[in-house]
Amino acid sequence: MLFRSNGYDVAGADTYWNSTKEYWAGVRQSWDEAIARGRGRIRVVEEAQNGSVTGPTLMGLADRINSGEAQTGPALAEAQAAIVQATA
């Protein structure tokens, strides 16, 4: 069942997505590569309070891109390194 609502302004979400979609595409590709390296299986390092160690890093980088504090290319390189390290 599909629910529709006119009570929420999605402009903020649209702005976020437009500024970070290239970054998230690269992050998805990095996860695909990690899965391929593991032949379909991967282990991800986790922290008791945060879950996957990559979550805060990946989200923080996206937030920095969205706010203009970081550029997509360097942030994506940092994200890719975090994924490799967490899945090694």
Secondary structure, 3 states (H helix, E strand, C coil): CCCCCCCCCCHHHHHHHHHHHHHHHHHHHHHHHHHHHCCCCCCCCEECCCEECHHHHHHHHHHHHHHCCCCHHHHHHHHHHHHHHHHC
